[in-house]
Amino acid sequence: MSAAANGRVTLISANPTAQSWQRDAEQAFRQQRYDEALRLSRHALLEDDQNGLLLLFGSQAAFAAGQYAFSYDALARGIELLPDKSQWGFVVENYRQLYSNSDYVTQMERLESFAVENAELGYPLTLRAFHFLYLGHQDAARSDLEKALALNPDDYVARQLFATLPAEQLPVPSKAIAPVPAPSLDAH
């Protein structure tokens, strides 16, 4: 986070040319002007196109504006530019810095409706899984990623996100179970 000229802290740091665009984009986002936030975010990206966190913010703005294909594409490019996987969830994990109301829940519901209406597309499931994953809902994320990969095994984002999930663990039996004896090899 960086301090803006007006004293307001911006969530995403950028180079000096892009920073004012990003500050304005974040301000528009906080005011629920999501289309404007996306427009301003695109300007910031033009000035700092190798900044993965700007791309993740752009993805969030596109998601909020209901532009899911753009959101997915920005997400893909953002994670590609951020080799440190711990940064991938930065915007989602800090959603309270951007949202002051229940719009995020409403936006997730709209994405779910879009995914249902476009059941042949995998990217809406991948996008939803991304949000679930970084909001702490790993089981829901895993389920969506499995469905997305069944629809499109080459989905780069789904494959990258799936690799960040912990391996599924088999349940531990509550009581010790006696081993089943091996079948006899003697012919009767």
C-alpha positions in Angstrom: 0.0 0.0 0.0 1.2 3.5 -0.7 0.1 6.9 0.4 -1.6 8.9 -2.3 -1.1 12.7 -2.9 -4.3 13.4 -1.1 -3.3 11.4 2.0 -5.5 8.5 1.1 -3.8 5.1 1.1 -4.0 3.2 -2.1 -4.2 -0.6 -2.0 -1.9 -1.2 -5.1 1.4 0.6 -5.7 2.4 1.4 -9.2 5.0 3.5 -11.0 4.5 7.3 -10.6 2.7 7.7 -14.0 0.2 4.9 -13.2 -0.2 5.7 -9.5 -2.7 8.6 -10.0 -4.8 6.5 -12.4 -4.8 3.7 -9.8 -5.7 6.0 -6.9 -8.7 7.3 -8.9 -9.6 3.7 -9.9 -9.6 2.6 -6.3 -11.6 5.7 -5.3 -14.2 4.9 -8.0 -14.4 1.3 -6.8 -15.0 2.3 -3.2 -17.8 4.5 -4.5 -19.4 1.5 -6.3 -18.7 3.1 -9.7 -17.3 -0.2 -11.0 -17.4 0.6 -14.7 -15.4 3.8 -14.0 -13.0 1.9 -11.8 -12.4 -0.5 -14.7 -11.8 2.3 -17.1 -9.3 4.0 -14.8 -7.6 0.7 -14.0 -7.1 0.1 -17.7 -5.3 3.5 -17.9 -3.1 2.5 -15.0 -2.3 -0.7 -16.8 -1.3 1.2 -19.9 1.3 3.0 -17.8 2.5 0.0 -15.8 1.7 -3.1 -17.9 4.2 -5.4 -16.0 2.6 -4.8 -12.6 0.8 -8.0 -11.7 -1.0 -6.5 -8.7 -2.5 -3.8 -11.0 -3.8 -6.6 -13.2 -5.4 -8.3 -10.2 -7.1 -5.1 -9.3 -8.2 -4.7 -12.9 -9.6 -8.3 -12.7 -11.5 -7.4 -9.6 -12.9 -4.2 -11.2 -14.0 -6.2 -14.3 -15.5 -8.8 -12.1 -17.5 -6.1 -10.2 -18.6 -4.6 -13.5 -19.8 -8.1 -14.8 -17.1 -8.3 -17.5 -16.1 -11.9 -16.7 -14.0 -12.7 -19.8 -11.9 -9.6 -19.2 -11.7 -10.4 -15.5 -10.4 -13.9 -16.3 -7.9 -12.6 -18.8 -6.5 -10.0 -16.4 -6.3 -12.6 -13.7 -4.4 -14.9 -16.0 -1.9 -12.2 -17.0 -1.6 -11.1 -13.3 -0.7 -14.5 -11.9 1.7 -15.0 -14.8 3.5 -11.8 -13.8 3.6 -12.7 -10.1 5.9 -15.7 -9.5 5.3 -15.3 -5.8 2.0 -17.2 -5.5 1.4 -15.7 -2.1 0.6 -12.4 -3.9 -2.2 -13.9 -6.1 -4.9 -13.4 -3.6 -3.8 -9.9 -2.5 -6.8 -8.0 -3.8 -9.4 -10.5 -2.8 -7.8 -11.0 0.7 -8.0 -7.2 1.1 -11.5 -6.8 -0.2 -12.5 -4.8 3.0 -10.3 -2.0 1.7 -12.5 -1.7 -1.4 -16.0 -2.8 -0.4 -18.0 -1.0 2.3 -21.3 -2.8 1.5 -22.6 -6.2 0.4 -21.8 -5.7 -3.3 -19.2 -8.4 -3.2 -21.8 -11.0 -2.3 -24.2 -9.7 -5.0 -21.4 -9.8 -7.5 -20.6 -13.4 -6.6 -24.2 -14.3 -7.0 -24.2 -12.7 -10.5 -21.1 -14.7 -11.4 -22.8 -17.9 -10.3 -25.9 -17.1 -12.4 -23.6 -16.4 -15.4 -21.8 -19.7 -14.8 -25.1 -21.6 -14.7 -26.4 -19.9 -17.9 -23.1 -20.6 -19.6 -22.5 -24.1 -18.4 -20.3 -25.0 -21.4 -17.7 -22.4 -20.4 -15.1 -23.2 -17.8 -13.7 -19.7 -17.2 -16.6 -18.5 -15.0 -16.0 -21.5 -12.7 -12.3 -20.7 -12.6 -13.0 -17.1 -11.8 -15.4 -18.1 -9.0 -12.9 -20.7 -7.7 -10.3 -17.9 -7.5 -12.5 -15.8 -5.3 -13.5 -18.8 -3.2 -9.9 -19.9 -2.8 -8.7 -16.5 -1.5 -11.8 -16.0 0.7 -10.9 -19.2 2.5 -13.4 -21.6 0.9 -11.0 -24.3 -0.4 -13.6 -27.1 -0.8 -15.8 -24.9 -3.0 -12.7 -23.7 -4.9 -11.5 -27.3 -5.5 -15.0 -28.3 -6.7 -15.2 -25.4 -9.2 -11.6 -26.0 -10.4 -12.3 -29.7 -11.0 -15.4 -28.8 -13.1 -13.5 -26.1 -15.0 -10.7 -28.5 -15.8 -13.2 -31.1 -17.0 -14.6 -28.5 -19.4 -11.2 -27.2 -20.5 -8.1 -29.2 -19.4 -5.8 -26.5 -20.8 -7.2 -23.8 -18.5 -4.0 -22.1 -17.4 -5.5 -20.3 -14.5 -7.4 -23.3 -13.2 -4.3 -25.5 -13.4 -2.2 -22.8 -11.5 -4.8 -22.4 -8.8 -5.4 -26.1 -8.4 -1.7 -26.5 -7.8 -1.9 -24.1 -4.8 -4.5 -26.2 -3.1 -3.3 -28.6 -0.4 -3.5 -32.3 -1.4 -6.6 -33.9 -0.3 -6.1 -36.0 2.7 -7.8 -39.3 3.3 -9.9 -39.4 6.5 -8.2 -40.9 9.5 -10.2 -43.8 10.9 -11.6 -43.2 14.3 -10.6 -46.7 15.5 -7.7 -48.9 14.6 -8.9 -51.4 12.0 -7.4 -54.9 12.0 -5.7 -55.7 8.7 -7.5 -57.9 6.3 -5.5 -61.2 5.9 -4.1 -61.6 2.4 -5.8 -64.3 0.3 -4.1 -67.7 0.3 -2.0 -68.5 -2.7 -2.6 -72.2 -2.1 -4.9 -73.8 -4.6 -7.5 -76.0 -3.1 
